[in-house]
Every structure is written in structure tokens, then in C-alpha cells.
């Protein structure tokens, strides 16, 4: 049982590390967004996708080790670490509980930063879309040709030179 508990604690620490790395990537991405460094923002997306895979693997490993420990303690493997706590030696509970709480706290910060970055990127995209539409004359309505047919808007939009001049 102690060996399985040690492996679970190791998994929780690894998961915590992965969340920390994810948070760091989101913070770097937010700085890139604020600097309007498009190349770095694009690079950060690839790094975040890779870290997402690492987080999922750490979580999968932790769940597997959690289920192993639950089985060895004859505790129903319901996926809740709180279910395991009463079955553990009193001296080991605080360590496990502290790791669980820290993982939950850090996961909350990761989610918050992800939402902030998503909002910032959405606003940037919205502003860029409005700029392009204004620049290219989008939103003028439907145009008709001499025979009464609808002219595709792209064909009717002025060239950049005409729009500026």
C-alpha cells in the first residue's frame, strides 16, 4: 500500500508540475498578445497544444495510480481522492490533501488565464475583421449588374488603391 501511495503522490507532483508549465505558457502568450507579436502568439499556440498533451498524460497516469491505490485499500474507485483519504494512514493524509488542493488551485488559475487569453485573442480577431471589412468596403449591400443580376461583392469591392485614393 505504501508503494502505491508513494506512486500516487509522485503522480500528483508531476501533474502539478505540468499545470505550472501550462500556466507559464499562458502567461507568456498573454505577454505576446499584449506586445502584438503575432509570430510569438502563433508559436505559443503550438507550445500550449503540446503542453495540453503532457497535462492529459499526467492526469491519466494519476487516475490510473489512484485507481490502483483504491483497489489495494478496497475502496470503491469513484475517481474522488476524498474517498481515499479516510482509508489512508493519518500521518499521510495531510501530504495527499495538500497536493490535491494545490493541483486544484493551480488548475483554476490555468483555466482563468486560458479564458483571459481567449478573450484577448477574440477581441483582436474582432478588431482585425472590422478593419479588413472597412478597408475592403465590405458591408455595402448587394450590387446589381446592368441585366439585373447580383454582382458578387468581391468583384464589386474596389481595389486597395481605389479605396485609399
C-alpha positions as CSV (number, residue, x, y, z in Angstrom):
1,X,0.0,0.0,0.0
2,X,2.8,2.5,0.8
3,X,4.4,1.9,-2.5
4,X,1.1,2.6,-4.3
5,X,0.6,5.7,-2.2
6,X,4.1,6.9,-3.0
7,X,3.4,6.5,-6.7
8,X,0.1,8.4,-6.4
9,X,1.9,11.2,-4.6
10,X,4.6,11.2,-7.3
11,X,1.9,11.4,-10.0
12,X,0.2,14.3,-8.2
13,X,3.5,16.2,-8.1
14,X,4.1,15.5,-11.8
15,X,0.5,16.7,-12.6
16,X,1.2,19.9,-10.5
17,X,4.4,20.5,-12.5
18,X,2.5,20.1,-15.8
19,X,-0.1,22.6,-14.7
20,X,2.7,25.0,-13.6
21,X,4.3,24.7,-17.1
22,X,0.9,25.3,-18.7
23,X,0.3,28.4,-16.6
24,X,3.7,29.7,-17.6
25,X,2.9,29.2,-21.3
26,X,-0.4,31.1,-21.0
27,X,1.4,33.9,-19.2
28,X,4.0,34.1,-22.0
29,X,1.2,34.0,-24.6
30,X,-0.6,36.9,-22.8
31,X,2.6,38.9,-22.9
32,X,2.9,38.2,-26.7
33,X,-0.7,39.2,-27.3
34,X,-0.1,42.5,-25.4
35,X,3.1,43.2,-27.4
36,X,1.1,42.3,-30.6
37,X,3.8,39.8,-31.5
38,X,1.9,37.6,-34.0
39,X,4.7,35.2,-34.6
40,X,5.2,34.6,-30.9
41,X,1.4,34.2,-30.4
42,X,1.3,31.6,-33.2
43,X,4.3,29.8,-31.7
44,X,2.7,29.8,-28.2
45,X,-0.4,28.0,-29.6
46,X,1.8,25.1,-30.7
47,X,3.6,25.1,-27.3
48,X,0.3,25.1,-25.5
49,X,-1.1,22.3,-27.6
50,X,2.0,20.2,-26.8
51,X,1.6,21.0,-23.1
52,X,-2.0,20.1,-23.2
53,X,-1.0,16.6,-24.3
54,X,1.5,16.5,-21.4
55,X,-1.2,17.5,-18.9
56,X,-3.6,14.9,-20.2
57,X,-0.9,12.2,-19.9
58,X,-0.1,13.3,-16.3
59,X,-3.8,13.3,-15.4
60,X,-4.3,9.8,-17.0
61,X,-1.3,8.5,-15.1
62,X,-2.6,10.0,-11.8
63,X,-6.0,8.5,-12.3
64,X,-4.5,5.1,-13.0
65,X,-2.4,5.2,-9.9
66,X,-5.3,6.5,-7.9
67,X,-7.4,3.5,-9.0
68,X,-4.6,1.1,-8.1
69,X,-4.4,2.5,-4.6
70,X,-8.2,2.4,-4.2
71,X,-8.2,-1.2,-5.3
72,X,-5.5,-2.1,-2.8
73,X,-7.4,-0.4,0.0
74,X,-10.7,-2.0,-1.0
75,X,-12.2,1.5,-1.6
76,X,-14.6,2.0,-4.5
77,X,-12.7,3.6,-7.3
78,X,-15.2,6.5,-7.8
79,X,-12.5,8.9,-9.0
80,X,-12.6,11.1,-5.9
81,X,-9.4,11.4,-3.9
82,X,-11.5,12.5,-1.0
83,X,-12.9,8.9,-0.9
84,X,-9.4,7.6,-0.4
85,X,-8.4,9.9,2.4
86,X,-10.2,8.1,5.3
87,X,-8.6,4.8,4.2
88,X,-5.0,6.2,4.4
89,X,-2.8,6.3,7.4
90,X,-3.5,9.5,9.4
91,X,0.2,10.6,9.0
92,X,0.0,10.5,5.2
93,X,-3.3,12.3,4.7
94,X,-2.1,15.9,5.0
95,X,0.5,15.4,2.3
96,X,-2.0,14.0,-0.1
97,X,-4.6,16.6,0.7
98,X,-2.1,19.4,0.3
99,X,-1.2,18.1,-3.2
100,X,-4.8,17.8,-4.2
101,X,-5.6,21.3,-3.1
102,X,-2.6,22.8,-4.8
103,X,-3.4,20.9,-8.0
104,X,-7.0,22.2,-7.9
105,X,-5.8,25.8,-7.1
106,X,-3.3,25.8,-10.0
107,X,-5.8,24.2,-12.4
108,X,-8.2,27.1,-11.5
109,X,-5.5,29.6,-12.4
110,X,-4.8,27.8,-15.7
111,X,-8.4,27.9,-16.6
112,X,-8.7,31.6,-15.7
113,X,-5.6,32.5,-17.7
114,X,-6.9,30.4,-20.7
115,X,-10.2,32.3,-20.6
116,X,-8.4,35.7,-20.4
117,X,-6.2,34.8,-23.4
118,X,-9.2,33.5,-25.4
119,X,-11.0,36.8,-24.7
120,X,-8.0,38.9,-25.7
121,X,-7.5,36.9,-28.9
122,X,-11.2,37.1,-29.7
123,X,-11.2,40.8,-29.3
124,X,-8.1,41.1,-31.5
125,X,-9.7,39.0,-34.2
126,X,-12.9,41.1,-34.0
127,X,-11.0,44.3,-34.4
128,X,-9.0,42.9,-37.3
129,X,-12.1,41.7,-39.0
130,X,-13.7,45.1,-38.7
131,X,-10.6,46.8,-40.0
132,X,-10.4,44.5,-43.0
133,X,-14.1,44.9,-43.8
134,X,-13.8,48.7,-43.6
135,X,-10.6,48.7,-45.7
136,X,-12.1,46.4,-48.4
137,X,-15.5,48.1,-48.4
138,X,-17.5,45.1,-47.1
139,X,-20.9,45.6,-45.9
140,X,-22.1,47.9,-48.7
141,X,-25.0,45.8,-49.5
142,X,-25.9,43.9,-52.7
143,X,-24.9,45.3,-56.1
144,X,-26.7,44.6,-59.3
145,X,-25.2,44.4,-62.8
146,X,-26.8,46.0,-65.9
147,X,-29.0,43.0,-66.5
148,X,-30.5,43.0,-63.0
149,X,-28.3,40.1,-61.8
150,X,-26.5,40.1,-58.4
151,X,-22.8,41.1,-58.7
152,X,-20.6,39.2,-56.3
153,X,-19.5,41.5,-53.6
154,X,-15.8,40.5,-54.0
155,X,-15.9,41.5,-57.6
156,X,-17.6,44.8,-56.8
157,X,-15.2,45.8,-54.0
158,X,-12.8,48.5,-55.0
159,X,-9.1,47.7,-55.3
160,X,-7.0,48.8,-52.4
161,X,-5.6,51.7,-54.5
162,X,-9.1,52.9,-55.3
163,X,-10.2,52.6,-51.7
164,X,-7.3,54.7,-50.5
165,X,-7.4,57.2,-53.3
